[in-house]
Amino acid sequence: MIDDLGIKDAFASITGQAMLKALLVIVIASLVTVAIQKVLPRIAHKLGGRPRLYLLASVPLLRLVIILATVMIVVPILVEPSFQNMVAIFGALALALGFAFKDYANSLIAGIVTLYEMPYRPGDWIEVDGQYGEVRAINTRAAEIVTPDDTVVIIPHNKLWNSLIANGNDGTDNLMCVADFHLEANHDVGKVRDLLRDIAFTSPRTKTWHPVSVIVFNKPWGMHYRLKAYPFNPREQFQFISELTARGSAELARQGVKFVSVPVAVD
C-alpha cells in the first residue's frame, strides 16, 4: 500500500519556479513532437519506396523517446529524486492507471508492445477485424488506418491481444496483388496460364523482377485462375488489380475462352 505521508513529502518540495521549469520542458517536448509528426511524414511522402516506410516507422519511436525523456527530466525537477519519493509517486500513478484508466492503460501498454514488436508500421497495409487499409499513424493508444474508400479507422492497440492482424507488405514496398478469373473448363490450361502471365509482365505497374505466378484450381463449376504479381507502389494495388482484370478478360474473350458465374454456395 502506498504511504500517503510519503506522497505528501514527495510533493512538498515543489515550488513555483520548479513548476515553470517543468512546464517549459513539457512545452518544448510538445513542440518537438508536433514538428516530428508534421515534417517527417511530408518528407517521407516525397521520398517514396523503402525510405518512405522507414521514415514513417521512425515517427512513433521518436515520439515515445521524447515522452520518456520528458518524464525523466520533469520528475526530478518537481520531486527530490530519492528512492522513497519515486516509489510513492510511481506507485500512486500505477494505482490511478489501474483503477481509473484500465482500458486506456491496456491500450497504452499494447502500444508500447507495438513499437517494440512492430507487427505494423506507418505505410503498412493491414487488415484487423475486417477493416483493411494503410496505416497512417501509430499514436499512443491506437493506430489510424485509411481504407480504400478514404475512411479513417481508429484501431486500439489492445486488439493485439485478441485479434488476428494480416500485414500485406510488412515494412517493405512489396505487396502481392491477386486478380481472379473464373472460366469454363473446356480450354487449353497451359495457353491460358501463359496468356495471363504475359498480361502481368507487360503491365507498366508490374515489378517484373519479382515472381509473377498463375495458380489454377479445378472446381465443380469450371476453372479458377489466380494471377499474382507485385505493383511498384502498394498504393496502386487496386488500380493494378483492375488493370490486370480488364486486360486479362479482354484477351481471354478474344481467344474465345468463356467465363462462368460462380455459384455462391459452392465457392
Residue, then its C-alpha position, 0 to 999 in steps of 0.5 A: m500500500i502506498d504511504d500517503l505521508g510519503i506522497k505528501d513529502a514527495f510533493a512538498s518540495i515543489t515550488g513555483q519556479a520548479m513548476l515553470k521549469a517543468l512546464l517549459v520542458i513539457v512545452i518544448a517536448s510538445l513542440v518537438t513532437v508536433a514538428i516530428q509528426k508534421v515534417l517527417p511524414r511530408i518528407a517521407h511522402k516525397l521520398g517514396g519506396r523503402p525510405r518512405l516506410y522507414l521514415l514513417a516507422s521512425v515517427p512513433l519511436l521518436r515520439l515515445v523517446i521524447i515522452l520518456a525523456t520528458v518524464m525523466i527530466v520533469v520528475p526530478i525537477l518537481v520531486e527530490p529524486s530519492f528512492q522513497n519519493m519515486v516509489a510513492i509517486f510511481g506507485a500512486l500513478a500505477l494505482a490511478l492507471g489501474f483503477a481509473f484508466k484500465d482500458y486506456a492503460n491496456s491500450l497504452i501498454a499494447g502500444i508500447v508492445t507495438l513499437y517494440e514488436m512492430p507487427y505494423r508500421p506507418g505505410d503498412w497495409i493491414e487488415v484487423d477485424g475486417q477493416y483493411g487499409e494503410v496505416r497512417a499513424i501509430n499514436t499512443r493508444a491506437a493506430e489510424i488506418v485509411t481504407p480504400d474508400d478514404t475512411v479513417v479507422i481508429i484501431p486500439h492497440n489492445k486488439l493485439w491481444n485478441s485479434l488476428i492482424a494480416n500485414g500485406n507488405d510488412g515494412t517493405d514496398n512489396l505487396m502481392c496483388v491477386a486478380d481472379f478469373h473464373l472460366e469454363a473448363n473446356h480450354d487449353v490450361g497451359k495457353v491460358r496460364d501463359l496468356l495471363r502471365d504475359i498480361a502481368f509482365t507487360s503491365p507498366r505497374t508490374k515489378t517484373w523482377h519479382p515472381v509473377s505466378v498463375i495458380v489454377f484450381n479445378k472446381p465443380w463449376g469450371m476453372h479458377y485462375r489466380l494471377k499474382a504479381y507485385p505493383f511498384n507502389p502498394r498504393e496502386q494495388f487496386q488500380f493494378i488489380s483492375e488493370l490486370t482484370a480488364r486486360g486479362s478478360a479482354e484477351l481471354a474473350r478474344q481467344g474465345v475462352k468463356f467465363v462462368s458465374v460462380p455459384v455462391a454456395v459452392d465457392 
